[in-house]
């Protein structure tokens, strides 16, 4: 029961920096599922910020060993 809940949990951490990192998928998942996971994190994080998405200057996505790719955020 607890393991099923933890499987659907993502930790978003920033420590003492203005940058945060979060894992949102695996290699086995398709593009649609990865996009849905990333958007769920985006929505949750921006809902906790005082100015919402206005607090975020840029967003990048990367694989564990690949280069980062900038995501154009359209509000």
N, C-alpha and C positions, 0 to 999 in steps of 0.2 A: 504494500500500500504506500509506504513512504518512498520506496524506490521509484515508483511510477511518477510521483509528484516531483522528485528531484530530477528525473529525466527531462522534464519540461521546464526546468529552471535554468536561467542564465545569470551569471554574476557579472555585473557592470562595475568596474573599479577605476578609480582615478587617483587614489592615494593623495599626494600633495601636489599633483600636477593639474593643469587645466585640460589635459587630454584624457579620454577614457578608452578602454579596450573591452571588447566583449566578443566571445565566440558565439556564432549564431547558426552553425550548421556543420555538416560533414560532407565528405566527398560523395557519399552515397545518395545525397538528396538532389532533387532536380532544381532547376532555376526558379520555378514558381514557389516551391517550398522555401528555398533560401531567401527569396524576395519577401515572402510573408513573414519569415522570422526576423529579418532585418527591419522591416517596417514595424513590427510589434515592439522591438527594442527602441526604435526611433520614437514611436508614439509614447511609450512609457517614460523614457528619459525626458522628452520635451514637456510632458505633462507635469513633471516634478520641478522644472526650472521656472524661475520667476517670470521671465519674459518669453517662455516657450522656445520655439525654434530661433527666436531673435538672439538667444544666448550662444548659438552655435555658428562659428565662423566657417568651418569646413568639415567635410566628412570624407573619409577614405575607406575603401574595402580592400582586403588583401587575403591571399591564402597564406598558410603558415610559412611557405618557402618562396613565395612569388613576390613580385613588386606590388606596391600599393597603387590603386587606381582611384582618382578623385571622383566623387559622386556629385553631380550637379543637383543642388537642392532647389526645387521650385515650390514656392509657397502659394 
